[in-house]
């Protein structure tokens, strides 16, 4: 099976407005032979502070720090102060292996394989990762499928995982373990079928957080089983992951 990932990255720009007064205003450039200071300001303290349990930036005692106006909904927006000039860190989403092989599957057995999803996004709005399949696992004849799993009791859905451990029940599905996964993946025995794009299923969230993410990682376990009447041959589908940062 070939797996592809898609990144959606939001790009934002800040607007800075300069107002001209009717009287002269001067600002000094702070420099020497070995340094110069940009965005200088006078305050009690400003910068980045951290410990083993937190990271914070602050500006204390600055005169007229912002914001002013409402970004996106008023005629102007001014961001003034230390928090508005430091650089937002990068967004990254990686998949450890983009080609997964489940091997030769025999009736009354389940074959599985795994890979990892890792995301870093420093936006205060957290992130979402969605997943869906292009179609069920399909024979290279184009007409024979391994059906998506309904789990042991026939009750799991694209949004609700259930136990699937009975090897006599065929199908194709996935399990999630690790950081920021949906709560219905109780343990490694709980599986879901993928949302099926061919059937117009809405893609489903497989990782999410409202917090800043730093190398948050989960493991996707794919599992497939076949019945005694399943046609022999190669079966394949594409799983797509859509990573969306929040700002």
GROMACS elastic network, one bead per residue, 0.5 to 0.9 nm:
[ bonds ]
;  ai    aj funct       b0    kb
    1    98     6  0.85861   500
    1    99     6  0.58543   500
    1   100     6  0.53083   500
    1   101     6  0.60046   500
    1   102     6  0.80187   500
    1   137     6  0.86121   500
    1   235     6  0.77258   500
    1   237     6  0.57085   500
    1   238     6  0.64553   500
    1   239     6  0.84661   500
    2    98     6  0.61894   500
    2   100     6  0.64247   500
    2   101     6  0.85954   500
    2   236     6  0.75425   500
    2   237     6  0.68138   500
    2   238     6  0.54253   500
    2   239     6  0.74150   500
    3    97     6  0.82344   500
    3    99     6  0.57727   500
    3   100     6  0.73639   500
    3   237     6  0.80406   500
    3   238     6  0.51239   500
    3   239     6  0.50770   500
    3   240     6  0.64412   500
    3   241     6  0.85243   500
    4    95     6  0.87549   500
    4    98     6  0.63060   500
    4    99     6  0.85525   500
    4   238     6  0.68745   500
    4   239     6  0.63913   500
    4   240     6  0.53843   500
    4   241     6  0.70370   500
    5    93     6  0.88180   500
    5    94     6  0.82695   500
    5    95     6  0.75504   500
    5    98     6  0.82201   500
    5   239     6  0.79905   500
    5   240     6  0.53743   500
    5   242     6  0.64653   500
    5   243     6  0.82589   500
    6   240     6  0.69424   500
    6   241     6  0.58989   500
    6   242     6  0.50513   500
    6   243     6  0.67722   500
    7    92     6  0.87130   500
    7    93     6  0.73595   500
    7   241     6  0.80982   500
    7   242     6  0.58394   500
    7   243     6  0.53181   500
    7   244     6  0.70151   500
    8   242     6  0.69166   500
    8   243     6  0.60209   500
    8   244     6  0.54306   500
    8   245     6  0.75459   500
    9    91     6  0.77183   500
    9   243     6  0.81704   500
    9   244     6  0.65841   500
    9   245     6  0.65679   500
   10   244     6  0.80244   500
   10   245     6  0.70775   500
   10   246     6  0.80079   500
   10   247     6  0.81196   500
   12   247     6  0.88242   500
   14    71     6  0.89393   500
   14    77     6  0.85604   500
   14    78     6  0.85619   500
   14    79     6  0.78684   500
   14    84     6  0.85736   500
   15    71     6  0.89881   500
   15    76     6  0.83762   500
   15    77     6  0.67263   500
   15    78     6  0.68647   500
   15    79     6  0.78004   500
   16    77     6  0.74926   500
   16    78     6  0.58786   500
   16    79     6  0.70433   500
   16    80     6  0.86808   500
   17    76     6  0.80836   500
   17    77     6  0.78479   500
   17    78     6  0.65840   500
   20    23     6  0.84195   500
   20    24     6  0.88578   500
   20    25     6  0.88901   500
   21    24     6  0.71335   500
   21    25     6  0.78651   500
   29    36     6  0.73738   500
   29    37     6  0.70562   500
   29    38     6  0.75912   500
   29    40     6  0.83898   500
   30    35     6  0.82692   500
   30    36     6  0.55043   500
   30    37     6  0.52589   500
   30    38     6  0.76019   500
   30    40     6  0.77516   500
   31    34     6  0.76442   500
   31    35     6  0.54600   500
   31    37     6  0.62357   500
   32    35     6  0.53560   500
   32    36     6  0.63309   500
   33    36     6  0.83292   500
   37    40     6  0.60902   500
   39    82     6  0.83790   500
   39    85     6  0.79263   500
   41    62     6  0.74685   500
   41    63     6  0.89247   500
   41    81     6  0.83689   500
   41    82     6  0.86982   500
   42    45     6  0.85358   500
   42    61     6  0.81081   500
   42    62     6  0.62748   500
   42    63     6  0.79254   500
   43    46     6  0.72730   500
   43    59     6  0.72953   500
   43    60     6  0.61428   500
   43    63     6  0.74751   500
   44    59     6  0.77883   500
   44    60     6  0.54236   500
   44    61     6  0.50950   500
   44    62     6  0.71022   500
   45    58     6  0.77359   500
   45    59     6  0.60100   500
   45    60     6  0.52830   500
   45    61     6  0.71898   500
   45    62     6  0.84136   500
   46    57     6  0.72649   500
   46    58     6  0.52334   500
   46    60     6  0.61418   500
   46    61     6  0.88513   500
   46    62     6  0.88349   500
   46    82     6  0.68872   500
   47    56     6  0.83816   500
   47    57     6  0.54915   500
   47    58     6  0.57597   500
   47    59     6  0.68981   500
   47    82     6  0.73789   500
   47    83     6  0.86703   500
   48    55     6  0.72383   500
   48    56     6  0.57696   500
   48    58     6  0.67728   500
   49    54     6  0.82483   500
   49    55     6  0.58383   500
   49    56     6  0.52838   500
   49    57     6  0.61131   500
   49    58     6  0.81007   500
   50    53     6  0.76199   500
   50    54     6  0.55089   500
   50    56     6  0.62230   500
   50    57     6  0.86552   500
   51    54     6  0.54285   500
   51    55     6  0.66441   500
   52    55     6  0.84813   500
   57    82     6  0.80990   500
   57    83     6  0.68171   500
   58    81     6  0.89708   500
   58    82     6  0.70169   500
   58    83     6  0.68005   500
   59    62     6  0.64832   500
   59    65     6  0.83943   500
   59    81     6  0.68234   500
   59    82     6  0.59401   500
   59    83     6  0.73785   500
   61    65     6  0.89612   500
   62    65     6  0.61128   500
   62    81     6  0.74064   500
   63    81     6  0.88462   500
   64    80     6  0.75768   500
   64    81     6  0.80730   500
   65    68     6  0.86512   500
   65    79     6  0.77701   500
   65    80     6  0.50194   500
   65    82     6  0.83477   500
   66    69     6  0.88514   500
   66    78     6  0.66898   500
   66    79     6  0.52513   500
   66    81     6  0.62158   500
   66    84     6  0.84968   500
   67    70     6  0.79816   500
   67    77     6  0.72451   500
   67    78     6  0.56549   500
   67    80     6  0.61448   500
   67    81     6  0.82317   500
   67    84     6  0.86026   500
   68    71     6  0.87263   500
   68    76     6  0.79838   500
   68    77     6  0.56809   500
   68    78     6  0.50232   500
   68    79     6  0.66002   500
   68    80     6  0.81517   500
   69    73     6  0.84126   500
   69    74     6  0.63055   500
   69    75     6  0.76441   500
   69    76     6  0.57335   500
   69    78     6  0.65042   500
   69    79     6  0.88150   500
   70    73     6  0.56124   500
   70    74     6  0.53575   500
   70    75     6  0.81160   500
   70    76     6  0.70698   500
   70    77     6  0.57213   500
   70    78     6  0.85123   500
   71    74     6  0.65889   500
   71    75     6  0.86267   500
   71    76     6  0.72208   500
   71    77     6  0.53867   500
   71    78     6  0.83638   500
   72    75     6  0.82456   500
   72    76     6  0.83523   500
   72    77     6  0.80735   500
   73    76     6  0.83980   500
   74    77     6  0.72950   500
   79    83     6  0.83921   500
   79    84     6  0.56034   500
   79    85     6  0.83047   500
   80    83     6  0.78051   500
   80    84     6  0.60510   500
   80    85     6  0.79661   500
   81    84     6  0.57547   500
   81    85     6  0.72358   500
   82    85     6  0.56621   500
   82    86     6  0.67784   500
   83    86     6  0.61654   500
   84    87     6  0.84375   500
   88   122     6  0.68939   500
   88   123     6  0.74351   500
   89   121     6  0.75491   500
   89   122     6  0.58021   500
   89   123     6  0.80612   500
   90   120     6  0.76594   500
   90   121     6  0.65335   500
   90   122     6  0.68637   500
   90   123     6  0.89507   500
   91   119     6  0.77081   500
   91   120     6  0.56227   500
   91   122     6  0.68429   500
   91   123     6  0.83764   500
   91   245     6  0.74735   500
   92   118     6  0.80517   500
   92   119     6  0.56669   500
   92   120     6  0.51291   500
   92   121     6  0.64805   500
   92   215     6  0.86671   500
   93   117     6  0.73870   500
   93   118     6  0.57510   500
   93   120     6  0.65173   500
   93   121     6  0.84342   500
   93   215     6  0.88516   500
   93   243     6  0.70087   500
   94   116     6  0.81424   500
   94   117     6  0.59167   500
   94   118     6  0.52967   500
   94   119     6  0.65364   500
   95    98     6  0.65046   500
   95   115     6  0.70707   500
   95   116     6  0.57876   500
   95   118     6  0.65928   500
   96   115     6  0.56956   500
   96   116     6  0.52207   500
   96   117     6  0.66075   500
   96   118     6  0.80716   500
   97   100     6  0.69695   500
   97   114     6  0.84461   500
   97   115     6  0.57234   500
   97   116     6  0.74331   500
   98   115     6  0.81024   500
  100   113     6  0.67595   500
  100   114     6  0.75142   500
  100   115     6  0.79515   500
  100   222     6  0.86983   500
  101   112     6  0.85663   500
  101   113     6  0.69356   500
  102   105     6  0.75939   500
  102   111     6  0.58728   500
  102   112     6  0.58146   500
  102   113     6  0.59924   500
  102   222     6  0.80784   500
  102   223     6  0.76778   500
  102   224     6  0.75381   500
  103   111     6  0.71902   500
  103   112     6  0.85387   500
  104   111     6  0.80534   500
  104   234     6  0.88543   500
  105   108     6  0.89139   500
  105   109     6  0.68968   500
  105   110     6  0.70513   500
  105   111     6  0.63076   500
  105   224     6  0.77507   500
  105   225     6  0.65736   500
  105   226     6  0.68800   500
  106   109     6  0.57952   500
  106   110     6  0.79129   500
  106   111     6  0.87014   500
  106   225     6  0.74755   500
  106   226     6  0.66796   500
  106   227     6  0.81457   500
  106   228     6  0.80529   500
  107   110     6  0.82132   500
  107   167     6  0.83763   500
  107   168     6  0.74290   500
  107   170     6  0.80911   500
  107   225     6  0.68738   500
  107   226     6  0.52373   500
  107   227     6  0.51837   500
  107   228     6  0.52568   500
  107   229     6  0.85609   500
  107   230     6  0.83707   500
  108   166     6  0.85569   500
  108   167     6  0.50716   500
  108   169     6  0.73661   500
  108   170     6  0.76948   500
  108   225     6  0.71008   500
  108   226     6  0.70606   500
  108   227     6  0.69919   500
  108   228     6  0.78945   500
  109   166     6  0.88880   500
  109   167     6  0.51251   500
  109   168     6  0.69588   500
  109   169     6  0.88166   500
  109   170     6  0.83924   500
  109   224     6  0.84965   500
  109   225     6  0.59519   500
  109   226     6  0.75484   500
  110   165     6  0.87280   500
  110   166     6  0.88348   500
  110   167     6  0.58308   500
  110   168     6  0.85839   500
  110   169     6  0.89219   500
  110   170     6  0.78660   500
  110   171     6  0.89574   500
  110   223     6  0.63849   500
  110   224     6  0.55140   500
  110   226     6  0.78633   500
  111   222     6  0.81956   500
  111   223     6  0.55465   500
  111   224     6  0.55010   500
  111   225     6  0.65267   500
  112   221     6  0.65892   500
  112   222     6  0.52963   500
  112   224     6  0.65581   500
  113   220     6  0.83540   500
  113   221     6  0.57182   500
  113   222     6  0.54077   500
  113   223     6  0.68361   500
  114   219     6  0.66389   500
  114   220     6  0.54689   500
  114   222     6  0.61400   500
  114   223     6  0.89759   500
  115   218     6  0.85919   500
  115   219     6  0.57624   500
  115   220     6  0.56026   500
  115   221     6  0.69586   500
  115   222     6  0.87642   500
  116   217     6  0.66125   500
  116   218     6  0.56320   500
  116   220     6  0.61248   500
  116   221     6  0.89290   500
  117   216     6  0.81393   500
  117   217     6  0.55090   500
  117   218     6  0.53937   500
  117   219     6  0.63363   500
  117   220     6  0.74931   500
  118   214     6  0.88966   500
  118   215     6  0.57098   500
  118   216     6  0.54726   500
  118   218     6  0.67098   500
  118   219     6  0.89485   500
  119   127     6  0.87108   500
  119   213     6  0.68527   500
  119   214     6  0.69282   500
  119   215     6  0.52578   500
  119   216     6  0.53669   500
  119   217     6  0.66355   500
  119   243     6  0.83144   500
  120   212     6  0.79203   500
  120   213     6  0.50188   500
  120   216     6  0.65443   500
  121   124     6  0.85881   500
  121   126     6  0.69548   500
  121   127     6  0.71506   500
  121   212     6  0.61025   500
  121   213     6  0.51117   500
  121   214     6  0.65366   500
  121   215     6  0.83458   500
  121   245     6  0.64016   500
  121   246     6  0.82033   500
  122   125     6  0.84707   500
  122   126     6  0.74459   500
  122   211     6  0.84241   500
  122   213     6  0.61017   500
  122   214     6  0.73788   500
  122   245     6  0.85133   500
  122   246     6  0.88001   500
  122   247     6  0.84649   500
  123   126     6  0.59422   500
  123   127     6  0.81353   500
  123   211     6  0.80362   500
  123   212     6  0.59358   500
  123   213     6  0.82177   500
  123   245     6  0.69352   500
  123   246     6  0.58177   500
  124   210     6  0.74244   500
  124   211     6  0.61603   500
  124   212     6  0.56038   500
  124   246     6  0.68380   500
  124   247     6  0.55612   500
  125   209     6  0.82500   500
  125   210     6  0.54786   500
  125   211     6  0.63592   500
  125   212     6  0.71764   500
  125   245     6  0.73132   500
  126   208     6  0.74942   500
  126   209     6  0.52084   500
  126   212     6  0.51568   500
  126   213     6  0.66360   500
  126   244     6  0.88825   500
  126   245     6  0.62233   500
  126   246     6  0.50392   500
  126   247     6  0.72079   500
  127   207     6  0.81610   500
  127   208     6  0.56118   500
  127   209     6  0.55795   500
  127   210     6  0.64729   500
  127   211     6  0.77389   500
  127   212     6  0.80368   500
  127   213     6  0.77959   500
  127   243     6  0.73285   500
  127   244     6  0.55913   500
  127   246     6  0.51548   500
  127   247     6  0.86500   500
  128   205     6  0.67406   500
  128   206     6  0.79303   500
  128   207     6  0.59922   500
  128   209     6  0.67416   500
  128   210     6  0.86443   500
  128   242     6  0.80860   500
  128   243     6  0.59054   500
  128   244     6  0.51649   500
  128   245     6  0.65160   500
  128   246     6  0.78270   500
  129   204     6  0.83043   500
  129   205     6  0.56693   500
  129   206     6  0.58376   500
  129   207     6  0.51109   500
  129   208     6  0.61935   500
  129   241     6  0.66119   500
  129   242     6  0.54546   500
  129   244     6  0.61676   500
  129   245     6  0.86575   500
  130   203     6  0.59864   500
  130   204     6  0.51623   500
  130   206     6  0.56595   500
  130   207     6  0.72297   500
  130   208     6  0.87841   500
  130   240     6  0.81244   500
  130   241     6  0.55337   500
  130   243     6  0.64874   500
  130   244     6  0.82418   500
  131   194     6  0.73322   500
  131   195     6  0.73143   500
  131   203     6  0.55734   500
  131   204     6  0.55492   500
  131   205     6  0.64481   500
  131   206     6  0.65273   500
  131   239     6  0.69617   500
  131   240     6  0.55664   500
  131   242     6  0.63274   500
  131   243     6  0.89489   500
  132   135     6  0.87318   500
  132   194     6  0.55144   500
  132   196     6  0.60252   500
  132   197     6  0.65563   500
  132   201     6  0.82788   500
  132   202     6  0.79415   500
  132   203     6  0.51252   500
  132   204     6  0.67663   500
  132   238     6  0.85697   500
  132   239     6  0.57523   500
  132   240     6  0.55220   500
  132   241     6  0.68815   500
  132   242     6  0.88213   500
  133   136     6  0.69379   500
  133   137     6  0.89509   500
  133   194     6  0.58858   500
  133   195     6  0.60462   500
  133   196     6  0.51573   500
  133   197     6  0.60255   500
  133   198     6  0.81929   500
  133   203     6  0.85217   500
  133   237     6  0.69103   500
  133   238     6  0.57784   500
  133   240     6  0.62152   500
  134   195     6  0.85930   500
  134   196     6  0.60896   500
  134   197     6  0.50779   500
  134   198     6  0.60672   500
  134   237     6  0.64209   500
  134   238     6  0.55938   500
  134   239     6  0.64088   500
  134   240     6  0.75972   500
  135   138     6  0.74627   500
  135   145     6  0.89469   500
  135   195     6  0.87803   500
  135   196     6  0.55539   500
  135   197     6  0.62552   500
  135   198     6  0.54152   500
  135   199     6  0.78835   500
  135   236     6  0.89713   500
  135   237     6  0.61620   500
  135   238     6  0.74940   500
  135   239     6  0.86630   500
  136   145     6  0.62224   500
  136   146     6  0.65393   500
  136   147     6  0.62849   500
  136   148     6  0.62496   500
  136   172     6  0.77289   500
  136   194     6  0.84797   500
  136   196     6  0.70424   500
  136   198     6  0.84879   500
  136   236     6  0.80346   500
  136   237     6  0.63835   500
  136   238     6  0.88895   500
  137   144     6  0.86123   500
  137   145     6  0.55652   500
  137   146     6  0.53261   500
  137   147     6  0.71965   500
  137   148     6  0.78958   500
  137   172     6  0.72762   500
  137   224     6  0.89891   500
  137   235     6  0.54600   500
  137   236     6  0.50120   500
  137   237     6  0.51526   500
  137   238     6  0.86234   500
  138   141     6  0.79961   500
  138   142     6  0.63655   500
  138   143     6  0.70882   500
  138   144     6  0.58288   500
  138   146     6  0.64308   500
  138   147     6  0.88600   500
  138   234     6  0.79301   500
  138   236     6  0.52754   500
  138   237     6  0.64803   500
  139   142     6  0.56240   500
  139   143     6  0.66643   500
  139   144     6  0.52330   500
  139   145     6  0.59884   500
  139   146     6  0.80209   500
  139   231     6  0.80395   500
  139   232     6  0.83477   500
  139   233     6  0.64517   500
  139   234     6  0.55465   500
  139   236     6  0.66721   500
  140   143     6  0.79132   500
  140   144     6  0.80883   500
  140   233     6  0.71437   500
  140   234     6  0.58254   500
  140   235     6  0.60846   500
  140   236     6  0.74920   500
  141   144     6  0.68453   500
  141   233     6  0.86587   500
  141   234     6  0.88197   500
  142   145     6  0.82284   500
  144   230     6  0.84979   500
  144   231     6  0.74846   500
  144   235     6  0.86990   500
  145   148     6  0.87796   500
  145   230     6  0.86836   500
  145   231     6  0.89966   500
  145   235     6  0.76708   500
  146   149     6  0.88312   500
  146   170     6  0.78346   500
  146   171     6  0.58763   500
  146   172     6  0.67593   500
  146   224     6  0.81616   500
  146   225     6  0.80615   500
  146   226     6  0.69165   500
  146   227     6  0.89331   500
  146   230     6  0.77570   500
  146   235     6  0.79021   500
  147   150     6  0.88208   500
  147   170     6  0.76939   500
  147   171     6  0.50824   500
  147   172     6  0.63914   500
  147   226     6  0.88965   500
  148   170     6  0.84805   500
  148   173     6  0.61898   500
  148   192     6  0.86306   500
  148   193     6  0.54589   500
  148   194     6  0.74641   500
  148   196     6  0.89716   500
  148   224     6  0.87498   500
  149   152     6  0.87670   500
  149   154     6  0.80482   500
  149   156     6  0.77623   500
  149   157     6  0.85323   500
  149   164     6  0.83411   500
  149   169     6  0.82257   500
  149   170     6  0.68714   500
  149   173     6  0.55610   500
  149   191     6  0.82365   500
  149   192     6  0.70414   500
  149   193     6  0.54926   500
  149   194     6  0.88854   500
  149   224     6  0.83031   500
  149   225     6  0.89362   500
  150   153     6  0.72618   500
  150   155     6  0.58105   500
  150   156     6  0.51740   500
  150   157     6  0.68340   500
  150   162     6  0.84248   500
  150   164     6  0.81836   500
  150   169     6  0.87848   500
  150   170     6  0.89179   500
  150   171     6  0.74253   500
  150   172     6  0.87629   500
  150   173     6  0.85168   500
  150   191     6  0.88101   500
  150   192     6  0.75413   500
  150   193     6  0.70888   500
  151   154     6  0.51940   500
  151   155     6  0.65552   500
  151   156     6  0.57852   500
  151   157     6  0.88113   500
  151   161     6  0.83302   500
  151   162     6  0.62559   500
  151   163     6  0.60722   500
  151   165     6  0.77979   500
  151   166     6  0.81977   500
  151   169     6  0.74372   500
  151   170     6  0.86617   500
  151   171     6  0.81310   500
  151   173     6  0.86216   500
  151   190     6  0.84369   500
  151   191     6  0.70542   500
  151   192     6  0.76014   500
  151   193     6  0.86570   500
  152   155     6  0.77641   500
  152   156     6  0.84618   500
  152   162     6  0.76848   500
  152   163     6  0.61294   500
  152   165     6  0.67897   500
  152   166     6  0.61508   500
  152   169     6  0.68780   500
  153   156     6  0.77411   500
  153   162     6  0.80527   500
  153   163     6  0.79053   500
  153   164     6  0.81784   500
  154   157     6  0.88483   500
  154   162     6  0.87943   500
  155   160     6  0.84880   500
  155   161     6  0.85253   500
  155   162     6  0.70661   500
  156   159     6  0.79107   500
  156   160     6  0.55636   500
  156   161     6  0.52112   500
  156   162     6  0.50938   500
  156   163     6  0.80681   500
  156   164     6  0.88703   500
  156   190     6  0.89819   500
  156   191     6  0.74685   500
  156   192     6  0.59228   500
  156   193     6  0.74828   500
  157   160     6  0.50159   500
  157   161     6  0.65097   500
  157   162     6  0.82158   500
  157   192     6  0.59157   500
  157   193     6  0.62401   500
  157   194     6  0.84093   500
  157   195     6  0.86866   500
  158   161     6  0.75731   500
  158   192     6  0.57215   500
  158   193     6  0.52718   500
  158   194     6  0.56316   500
  158   195     6  0.53972   500
  158   196     6  0.85877   500
  158   201     6  0.84023   500
  158   202     6  0.89609   500
  158   203     6  0.86532   500
  158   204     6  0.71429   500
  159   184     6  0.84318   500
  159   192     6  0.72608   500
  159   193     6  0.84668   500
  159   194     6  0.87182   500
  159   195     6  0.83303   500
  159   204     6  0.67296   500
  159   205     6  0.83579   500
  160   184     6  0.60572   500
  160   185     6  0.82073   500
  160   191     6  0.82994   500
  160   192     6  0.64367   500
  160   193     6  0.89250   500
  161   164     6  0.88698   500
  161   174     6  0.89969   500
  161   175     6  0.80711   500
  161   184     6  0.54826   500
  161   185     6  0.59280   500
  161   186     6  0.82277   500
  161   190     6  0.54644   500
  161   193     6  0.81418   500
  162   184     6  0.76744   500
  162   185     6  0.78059   500
  162   186     6  0.85697   500
  162   189     6  0.78065   500
  162   191     6  0.55931   500
  162   192     6  0.68229   500
  163   166     6  0.87255   500
  163   187     6  0.89056   500
  163   188     6  0.87567   500
  163   189     6  0.52998   500
  163   191     6  0.62248   500
  163   192     6  0.89021   500
  164   167     6  0.81869   500
  164   169     6  0.81944   500
  164   189     6  0.59436   500
  164   190     6  0.60400   500
  164   191     6  0.60922   500
  164   192     6  0.87231   500
  165   168     6  0.88504   500
  165   169     6  0.83531   500
  165   189     6  0.62561   500
  165   190     6  0.83127   500
  166   169     6  0.57720   500
  166   170     6  0.87152   500
  167   170     6  0.70701   500
  167   225     6  0.71418   500
  168   225     6  0.79837   500
  168   226     6  0.82761   500
  168   227     6  0.75676   500
  169   225     6  0.70868   500
  169   226     6  0.77120   500
  169   227     6  0.75887   500
  170   224     6  0.68811   500
  170   227     6  0.57848   500
  171   193     6  0.85885   500
  171   223     6  0.80053   500
  171   224     6  0.54883   500
  171   225     6  0.52407   500
  171   226     6  0.64038   500
  171   227     6  0.85996   500
  172   192     6  0.86464   500
  172   193     6  0.65797   500
  172   194     6  0.83972   500
  172   222     6  0.75067   500
  172   223     6  0.57438   500
  172   225     6  0.66679   500
  172   226     6  0.88030   500
  173   191     6  0.60765   500
  173   192     6  0.53670   500
  173   194     6  0.63465   500
  173   221     6  0.84607   500
  173   222     6  0.59692   500
  173   223     6  0.55438   500
  173   224     6  0.66316   500
  174   190     6  0.83516   500
  174   191     6  0.52282   500
  174   192     6  0.55623   500
  174   193     6  0.63811   500
  174   194     6  0.72012   500
  174   220     6  0.66654   500
  174   221     6  0.53919   500
  174   223     6  0.60084   500
  174   224     6  0.87839   500
  175   185     6  0.67577   500
  175   187     6  0.83969   500
  175   188     6  0.65336   500
  175   189     6  0.75991   500
  175   190     6  0.61593   500
  175   192     6  0.66700   500
  175   219     6  0.81433   500
  175   220     6  0.58157   500
  175   221     6  0.50292   500
  175   222     6  0.66543   500
  175   223     6  0.81898   500
  176   181     6  0.65818   500
  176   182     6  0.80459   500
  176   185     6  0.61949   500
  176   187     6  0.82753   500
  176   188     6  0.74590   500
  176   190     6  0.83694   500
  176   191     6  0.79471   500
  176   206     6  0.76007   500
  176   207     6  0.89286   500
  176   218     6  0.67576   500
  176   219     6  0.57433   500
  176   221     6  0.64107   500
  177   180     6  0.87956   500
  177   181     6  0.67672   500
  177   185     6  0.72728   500
  177   186     6  0.86854   500
  177   187     6  0.73295   500
  177   188     6  0.70981   500
  177   217     6  0.89621   500
  177   218     6  0.56008   500
  177   219     6  0.53120   500
  177   220     6  0.68763   500
  177   221     6  0.82846   500
  178   181     6  0.66135   500
  178   216     6  0.83918   500
  178   217     6  0.61942   500
  178   219     6  0.61070   500
  178   220     6  0.89695   500
  179   207     6  0.75519   500
  179   208     6  0.87709   500
  179   216     6  0.58869   500
  179   217     6  0.55142   500
  179   218     6  0.52822   500
  179   219     6  0.86675   500
  180   183     6  0.87105   500
  180   206     6  0.82316   500
  180   207     6  0.52011   500
  180   208     6  0.54555   500
  180   209     6  0.61796   500
  180   216     6  0.76439   500
  180   217     6  0.81704   500
  180   218     6  0.76001   500
  181   184     6  0.85463   500
  181   185     6  0.74107   500
  181   205     6  0.84630   500
  181   206     6  0.57943   500
  181   208     6  0.66733   500
  181   209     6  0.88905   500
  181   218     6  0.73045   500
  182   185     6  0.61163   500
  182   186     6  0.87453   500
  182   205     6  0.75840   500
  182   206     6  0.61999   500
  182   207     6  0.66331   500
  182   208     6  0.78829   500
  183   186     6  0.63550   500
  184   187     6  0.86444   500
  184   190     6  0.77301   500
  184   191     6  0.89359   500
  185   188     6  0.74027   500
  185   189     6  0.82496   500
  185   190     6  0.54890   500
  185   191     6  0.70173   500
  185   192     6  0.85850   500
  186   189     6  0.78701   500
  186   190     6  0.63011   500
  187   190     6  0.58528   500
  188   191     6  0.78708   500
  188   221     6  0.85825   500
  191   221     6  0.89247   500
  191   222     6  0.89570   500
  191   223     6  0.86730   500
  193   196     6  0.84497   500
  194   203     6  0.82290   500
  194   204     6  0.79554   500
  194   239     6  0.83966   500
  195   199     6  0.83457   500
  195   200     6  0.82578   500
  195   201     6  0.52837   500
  195   202     6  0.63667   500
  195   203     6  0.55543   500
  195   204     6  0.65398   500
  196   199     6  0.53817   500
  196   200     6  0.64088   500
  196   201     6  0.52276   500
  196   202     6  0.77900   500
  196   203     6  0.78258   500
  197   201     6  0.55310   500
  197   202     6  0.73665   500
  197   203     6  0.76633   500
  198   201     6  0.75856   500
  200   203     6  0.88966   500
  201   204     6  0.87326   500
  203   242     6  0.89908   500
  205   208     6  0.70164   500
  206   241     6  0.89506   500
  207   218     6  0.78907   500
  209   212     6  0.77794   500
  209   213     6  0.76828   500
  210   213     6  0.87217   500
  210   246     6  0.80741   500
  213   216     6  0.59836   500
  226   229     6  0.80612   500
  226   230     6  0.61142   500
  227   230     6  0.54000   500
  228   231     6  0.86911   500
  229   232     6  0.89425   500
  232   235     6  0.89835   500
